[in-house]
């Protein structure tokens, strides 16, 4: 009887909250949501009291669905996407870890060591941020749990494939969010005990769990790109451990916060994420439907045609997964070996296996590349081979060069891989040709507009691509033979001239292949986009240098990020010169490939010529930026090599300067000139794009809308194309304005740093 009374009371309280929610729904939806959530809690309690009650279970399902619908209605769209919300949590946790890094570094360098009282205030502040992060993580987990419960209320046969997949994603996400919450609570407890290093390690483990939750919402290609980036970062840390094993100089060793245990934990997390990706790929292959081919769909049935198209896309995706899976398995094994070496504190073989994993992950990612990306990759690699043979030296990532005779074997392997890449390009071309109708023996019917049939034009383009690829393949095959001679016949020297000619033929064919699938404007836009990203990265590094002191984690991070900027800028300068040369050639030979007897438009030629001059000038600015960054790299490396007399008392060192601007800092490389040149180069590229963009076609007569149905459709297509072109021009103008805004913002930040530099040092100390 007591159980029945408790159940009735609980059930009635639930209905009271439901009625309250109905009253508030129109005017106060947020309060209505709270009332519905309260009702759901009461119905849950009723189900626990009487699990066999069908009414309580049914009402709980209905209320949960209404809670989810109302919450979606009140929440902006971007906040409903779990991956975006997890990304925000990751960024906040990274900031917490950065703050902890500073404290751990100060603690390791302080003599005498800092006591608990000195650390209490900053650690309590970090603990507060951690508590807020735990609270927001709980909200995310609750939202995901509610959606999972809603899916679970449906019978399995009633769930769509998308719902079944999403249920698995949410289950995995909730698991990792729960583990991350546990780690964050552990870190918070250590913070309240003033145990900075223990709190830092647990916070880093929490970050790893948040990343694994984020992985559930990444496509394989996106996840591979993320793993590649993190493998590079981990390799740098492992490399610092390797250097410390051979160098007696403490300054050459790893940062103070990088303990052996922390490196082991980071390798464990990265390895587990790679293992999980491998399991996802193998599961997809095992569950793939390998039965008989489905019959051809009825062209008159739109749903059947759409289903057939989706099946074809799935088949292509499974083929990519099948090609990528062995490389992911190789990376998984390499990470396992690296972890074993790190546990044995043998860092050199660990670094070597991390590099093996990096190569394997890169190969796996390329298996998801489309035709354009493969062509571009083949061209870039062949260009490196050609340059190495021409200059008799191979450029290395650290800016140095290796003599040709020392890298012949590596060059041979690189050429063989590029030859294999052309095989994948050929497969992609065949797939595209298979989608196009076969040419008929009869003459094609004339197009009402007088233009050639687009499908036949596409077929001719891909057939031309096959011809060019055959020439490329033959040149590469010949070069593989030339480069193999010094290895197979040690007494026979490399015929460098013959190898160079083969590589140049391959490069020329690939360049023409690029022109079939890329327009110069597309190349220029891609270059401008990459230059914009490089400018932002340079600005970030400059900010790290301006706000950090020598021999701190921030300064070490800045120096690591500064090194790769110069080679990236050099590459973009070379690409810009190529584009400028192609534009000059187009301006001087405008009728090549055009209709017979066509007269060039003088105004268009002038625009192309001016665009080539702008791109060429941008290449010069990029070269100047690269030289400035190279000088800054040298200055940044030398900043910690002094006798330490100026760093013993940072406050007195800062205030002792007679320069009111505070810009002359001997411990800070000057990236201001490089940033100015990057801004100028980017502005010139965008200006060239505006010159090359085709103007929108004139607005057509409204009377044309009264023509036949096919002509109406053609007009709609033209109007859509016009809208896209206008949108592209608007994007270009917005990019120009963004460049001006960024330059003004950069100057403002520099002025603020100049005025506030002394106070910032005093505040930190």
Secondary structure, 3 states (H helix, E strand, C coil): CHHHHHHHHHHHHHHHHHHHHHHHCCCCHHHHHHHHHHHHHHHHHHHHHCCCCHHHHHHHHHHHHHHHHHHHHHCCHHHHCHHHHHHHHHHHHHHHHHHHHHHHHHHHHCCCCCCHHHHHHHHHHHHHHHHHHHHHHHHHHHHHHHHHHHHHCCCHHHCCHHHHHHHHHHHHHHHHHHHHHHHHHHHHHHHHCCCHHHHHHHHHHHHHHHHHHHHCCCCHHHHHHHHHHHHHHHHHHHHHHHHHHHCCCHHHCCCCCCCHHHHHHHHHHHHHHHHHHHHHHHHHHHCCCCCCCCCCCCCCCHHHHHHHHHHHHHHHHHHHHHHHHHHHHHHHHHHHHHHHHHHCCCHHHHHHHHHHHHHHHHHHHHCCCCHHHHHHHHHHHHHHHHHHHHHCEEECCCCCEEEHHHCHHHHHHHHHHHHHHHHHHHHHHHHHHHHCCCCCCCCCCCCCCCCCCHHHHHHHHHHHHHHHHHHHHHHHHHHHHHHHHHHHCCCCCCCHHHHHHHHHHHHHHHHHHHHHHCCHHHHHHHHHHHHHHHHHHHHHHHHHHHHCCCCCHHHHHHHHHHHHHHHHHHHHHHHHHHHHHHHHHHHHCCCCCCCCCCCCCHHHHHHHHHHHHHHHHHHHHHHHHHHHHHHHHHHHHHCCCCCCCCCCCHHHHHHCCCCCCCCCCCCCCCCHHHHHHHHHHHHHHHHHHHHHCCCCCCCCCHHHHHCCHHHHHHHHHHHHHHHHHHHHHHHHHHHHHHHHHHHHHHHHHHHHHHHHHHHHHHHHC
